[in-house]
Amino acid sequence: MASPDQLQTFPSKPRVFILSDISNEPDDAESLVRYLLYSNQFQTEGLVACTSTWMKNKVCPQDMHKIVDGYEKVVDNLNAHVNPNDPYPTAQYLRSLIKKGAETYGMKAVGNNIPLSEGGELLLQSILATTENPLWILCWGGTNVLASVLLKIQNTHSPADALKLRSKLRVYTISDQDDTGTWIRHHYPDLFYICSVHGWNQYGMAAWCGISGDKWYGFDKGGPDPSKISKDWIKENIQIGPLGTKYPDYMFIPEGDTPTFLYLIQNGLGVPERPEYGSWGGRYIATDVSGDGVANGHFSDTTDEVVGLDGQKHKSNQATIWRWRDAFQTDFAARMQWSLSSDLSVANHHPVVVLNGSKGVEPLLFELEAGSTFQLDASASYDPDPNDQITFKWYQYRDPSATQWSVHYEVSLLEIKPVNEAGSIVEVTIPPPDKCCVELISRVAVPKGQVLHLILEVKDNGSPALISYRRVIIQTTNEKLLGGGGGADAIGDMMRDMISNN
């Protein structure tokens, strides 16, 4: 049987505040059920029921209470399956966080003489907390609670103090679901704000619908595997036990809001402060970068190129999420099994990755000369379930390294060679200077080149099989400024050269 002390632990936990238009359709309730299964990884500070364009004049905190009631019946079981250092929050604590947002639509709740809702007061309290740790505000509906608090801070603090308070905020919102999102981005362009921006109600254009929306919206046909988002699979694997039965059948797509916290899952893949790196919650890049290279606080959709179920390459913003679907759905199913029993021997638990002697979930950072070779050793990794075996998969995640659409032109391959039979140790060779340490257009050699990403997946053979990750980030260097030359003065010249050479 697994030893609880051998299970993964989390040295720090993201502060999370959720705004949800729960009950406008079933998906918010679905997302809240899943969130509670991961809540031992987070410091939850608010569960506020809000309005949206789909439910303009009421909020439904009572439906959050119903889900927490189901959670209360399984929290002891859940705690048996995690490291004692990282217990799940009590149901009583979660209930204390459930508050009402304004029961009006959008900007009608925002104004100099309009008092904050009880949810707004709780959010203000979290923002004013003395901790310097970022507060992640996850917006599953409208954003008028956030807008009202930002205005309150503006009106009661000096510009410098208000700016400092905003600097602690991290927002991930599921598109715009009322008229306050554009107001926030216009008035506070410094605010760290992840959002798919598109035509009103054109949600099929958004990255987040990659979690489950391929059939409904019709994107990337043949690419995503639909098997683990079907109603049959959900009924068999998720809608079980006291908490799982609180998970309703979906109406349009399941769990459209879930990418907001999948983005924060501490599994060794994502780096929350760097949206461009990618994670289970998608990949996003700065919307606008000024000429001096300084980005504003807004991050928008970008694309990944992924080989789909049909064996073909698919390139889309939704692919930044659906590429991980098998892993995050399997993970969800495994955690729901934890809720059914306190017996560690009847459920599977995550492998623990130890890479080059480092045990944890944070990325490993290297600064290495182009063309050089180094070694990565994950042989100390283990599975806490004594009868499980683990396997190792290493691959380069090329999309985050690119600055242009043509990833395969711009980002050369790392050479990854296994050193031992298990594949737990590999030798990695960085591309030569002319492939990773020259300016893209002019081809002038630079002392610091591309940032390359290598992903390690460690997978067990339990049921269901679980994956843990570790990211390796390599800053390439070119001390002697080798490899330059043969460039162009403008991107048009470069593209003509590319076409003629092909």
JODAJO-V670906 format. One record per backbone hydrogen bond with DSSP energy under -1.0 kcal/mol. NH is the residue of the N-H (numbers start at 1). CO is the residue of the C=O. If there is no record, write none. Layout:
# JODAJO-V670906
nh = {NH:NH}
co = {CO:CO}
This chain:
# JODAJO-V670906
nh = {6:7:16:17:18:19:20:24:30:31:32:33:34:35:36:37:38:41:43:45:47:48:49:50:52:53:55:63:65:66:67:68:69:70:71:72:74:75:78:79:81:86:94:95:96:97:98:99:101:108:109:110:114:119:121:122:123:124:125:126:127:128:135:136:137:138:139:140:142:147:148:149:150:151:152:153:154:155:156:157:162:163:164:165:166:167:168:169:170:171:172:173:174:175:184:185:186:187:188:191:193:194:195:202:203:205:206:210:211:212:213:217:218:223:229:234:235:236:237:238:239:240:244:245:246:247:258:260:261:262:263:264:267:274:277:282:284:285:287:290:293:296:297:299:300:304:306:308:309:310:311:314:316:320:321:322:323:324:325:328:329:330:331:332:333:334:335:336:337:338:339:340:346:347:352:355:356:358:360:364:366:368:370:371:372:374:376:378:381:382:388:391:393:395:397:401:402:407:410:411:415:417:419:426:427:428:429:430:435:436:437:439:443:446:449:450:452:454:455:456:457:458:459:460:468:469:470:472:473:474:475:476:477:478:481:485:488:494:495:496:497:498:499:500:501:502}
co = {3:4:43:136:46:138:48:21:26:27:28:29:30:31:32:33:35:38:14:16:97:18:99:20:55:177:52:60:61:62:63:64:65:66:67:68:71:71:74:75:78:83:90:91:92:94:95:47:49:105:106:107:111:100:117:118:119:120:121:122:123:124:168:15:170:17:172:19:51:143:144:145:146:147:148:149:150:151:152:153:158:159:160:161:162:163:165:166:135:192:137:194:139:173:180:181:182:183:184:188:297:171:299:199:201:202:203:207:208:209:209:213:214:220:226:230:231:232:233:234:234:238:240:241:243:244:255:257:258:258:259:261:265:271:274:279:275:300:298:294:290:288:189:193:285:316:314:312:223:222:308:306:304:317:318:318:319:321:322:324:325:326:327:328:329:330:331:332:333:334:335:337:343:344:382:358:377:355:353:471:473:475:477:431:369:428:426:424:378:352:385:459:457:455:453:398:399:405:406:407:429:427:425:376:417:374:415:372:432:432:433:444:439:437:476:436:474:472:395:470:393:468:391:466:458:267:456:454:364:452:366:450:368:447:478:443:441:490:491:492:493:494:495:496:497:498}
